[in-house]
Amino acid sequence: MVALCRTRGFRAVAEQWLLTELAERANAADFVRFREAFGLDESAGQLWRAYTDAMAATVRCRPAVLDGLAQLRATGWTIGIATNGASEIQRAKLAATGIRDLADGIAVSGDIEIRKPDVRLFELAAARCGRELSEGGWMIGDNPGGDIEGGRRAGLRTIWLRGRPWPDMIPAPHHAVDDVIDAISLLLNNSE
């Protein structure tokens, strides 16, 4: 966001507005409001695309993770992605990291205006993989409520990527690991 503002010469007040207004999540409509609030000449669409590109430029994926995902696919795993966020941003991030090319199906909450832990997002991800949740599967994620509880509600086994505190009111995941590589290894060696 800072880069977007500085490359366009926006004042600090505009940068602060974006930081405040987009703290939870961003969408194209936010940039209509932004353009109007600051009387900008650039179209809201251009600003949204610049923001999406800037967000995608901030993400990286370690080569070992991409290799692990490729190994999962090579051994017969189907890889689906269920992610919360604006479709354009999440898809740009997945493309920038190389993960998109290793996924069989992707469901972004912005596609259907629902968010994890809603089971419908998991159903959409499974459908886009040519699968059904009733076939079983795994959910790997770092968000106890959205990822792990949502995966559990969808009938999936779960692997939590530790980092955030675990809330007392959510049942424990099936497994907990410190790194996504550990989760991939667990699946590659899975006999459950």
C-alpha positions in Angstrom: 0.0 0.0 0.0 2.8 2.3 0.8 4.4 1.6 -2.6 1.2 2.3 -4.3 0.8 5.7 -2.6 4.4 6.7 -3.0 4.8 5.8 -6.7 1.7 7.9 -7.4 2.7 10.8 -5.2 -0.3 10.5 -2.9 -0.2 12.5 0.3 0.2 10.8 3.7 -3.4 11.4 4.4 -4.4 9.3 1.4 -2.0 6.5 2.5 -3.5 6.6 6.0 -7.0 6.4 4.5 -6.1 3.3 2.6 -4.4 1.7 5.6 -7.5 2.3 7.7 -10.2 1.5 5.2 -8.4 -1.7 3.9 -7.3 -3.0 7.2 -9.8 -5.9 7.2 -10.1 -6.6 3.5 -10.1 -4.7 0.2 -12.3 -4.8 -2.9 -12.8 -2.8 -6.1 -15.5 -0.6 -4.5 -13.0 0.7 -2.0 -11.1 2.4 -4.8 -14.2 4.1 -6.1 -14.6 5.7 -2.6 -10.8 6.4 -2.5 -10.8 8.1 -5.9 -13.8 10.2 -4.8 -12.4 11.1 -1.4 -9.2 12.5 -2.9 -10.4 13.7 -6.2 -8.0 11.5 -8.2 -7.8 11.5 -12.0 -6.8 7.9 -12.3 -9.8 5.6 -12.6 -10.9 3.4 -9.8 -10.3 0.4 -12.0 -6.7 1.4 -12.6 -6.1 2.0 -8.9 -7.6 -1.4 -8.0 -5.4 -3.1 -10.6 -2.3 -1.3 -9.2 -3.3 -2.3 -5.7 -3.8 -5.9 -6.7 -0.5 -6.0 -8.5 1.2 -4.4 -5.5 -0.3 -7.0 -3.2 0.8 -9.9 -5.5 4.3 -8.5 -5.5 4.6 -8.8 -1.8 4.2 -12.6 -1.6 6.7 -15.4 -2.2 6.6 -19.1 -2.0 9.7 -21.1 -1.0 10.9 -23.5 -3.8 10.7 -26.4 -1.3 6.9 -25.7 -0.9 6.4 -25.8 -4.6 8.4 -29.0 -4.9 6.4 -30.5 -2.1 3.1 -29.6 -3.8 4.4 -31.1 -7.1 5.3 -34.3 -5.2 1.8 -34.5 -3.8 0.3 -34.2 -7.2 2.8 -36.8 -8.6 1.7 -39.3 -6.0 -2.0 -38.8 -6.8 -3.1 -36.1 -4.4 -5.6 -33.6 -5.6 -4.8 -30.0 -4.5 -7.6 -27.6 -3.9 -7.4 -24.2 -2.5 -10.1 -22.5 -0.4 -9.1 -18.9 0.5 -10.8 -15.8 1.9 -10.3 -12.5 0.2 -11.0 -10.6 -3.0 -10.8 -12.8 -6.0 -8.5 -10.6 -8.0 -6.0 -10.2 -5.1 -6.0 -13.9 -4.1 -5.7 -15.1 -7.7 -2.9 -12.6 -8.4 -1.0 -13.9 -5.2 -1.5 -17.5 -6.3 -0.2 -16.8 -9.7 2.8 -14.7 -8.4 3.9 -17.5 -6.1 3.5 -20.3 -8.7 1.0 -22.1 -6.5 -1.9 -21.6 -9.0 -0.2 -23.9 -11.5 -0.1 -26.7 -8.9 -3.7 -26.5 -7.9 -6.5 -28.6 -9.3 -9.1 -26.2 -8.2 -9.4 -22.8 -6.5 -12.3 -21.2 -4.6 -11.9 -17.7 -3.4 -14.5 -16.2 -1.0 -14.9 -13.2 -3.3 -16.2 -15.6 -6.0 -19.4 -16.2 -4.1 -19.4 -13.7 -1.2 -19.0 -16.2 1.6 -16.0 -16.8 3.7 -14.4 -19.7 5.6 -15.5 -21.3 7.8 -18.6 -21.5 5.7 -18.7 -25.1 4.3 -19.9 -23.9 0.9 -16.5 -22.5 0.2 -14.9 -25.9 0.8 -17.6 -27.5 -1.4 -16.8 -25.1 -4.2 -13.1 -25.8 -3.9 -13.8 -29.6 -4.0 -16.2 -29.2 -7.0 -13.5 -27.1 -8.9 -11.2 -30.1 -8.3 -13.8 -32.4 -9.8 -14.4 -33.9 -6.3 -16.9 -34.0 -3.5 -16.3 -33.4 0.2 -17.9 -36.8 0.9 -14.8 -38.3 -0.6 -12.8 -37.0 2.3 -9.6 -35.0 2.3 -7.4 -32.7 4.3 -7.4 -29.0 5.1 -4.1 -27.4 5.9 -4.2 -23.9 7.3 -3.0 -21.4 9.9 -6.3 -20.0 11.0 -7.9 -22.0 13.8 -11.5 -20.8 13.1 -11.6 -20.3 9.3 -9.3 -23.1 8.2 -9.3 -25.8 10.9 -12.8 -25.4 12.3 -14.1 -24.8 8.8 -12.3 -27.9 7.5 -13.6 -30.0 10.3 -17.2 -28.8 9.6 -16.7 -29.8 6.0 -15.7 -33.3 7.0 -12.0 -32.9 6.3 -9.1 -34.0 8.4 -7.1 -31.0 9.5 -3.5 -29.9 9.9 -2.9 -26.6 11.7 0.2 -24.5 10.9 1.0 -23.2 14.3 1.5 -19.5 14.7 -1.6 -18.0 16.1 -2.9 -18.8 19.5 -5.3 -21.8 19.6 -8.8 -20.8 21.0 -10.1 -22.9 23.8 -13.6 -23.3 22.2 -12.4 -24.9 19.0 -11.7 -28.7 18.9 -8.1 -29.6 18.4 -6.8 -30.3 14.8 -5.9 -33.8 13.8 -2.3 -32.7 13.5 -0.3 -29.5 14.3 3.0 -28.6 12.6 5.4 -25.7 12.5 5.9 -25.4 8.8 4.0 -26.2 5.6 6.8 -28.5 4.6 6.0 -30.6 7.7 2.4 -30.8 6.6 3.3 -31.9 3.1 5.6 -34.6 4.5 2.8 -35.8 6.8 0.5 -36.2 3.8 3.2 -37.8 1.6 3.7 -40.4 4.4 0.0 -40.6 5.3 -1.3 -44.0 6.1 -4.5 -42.9 7.8 
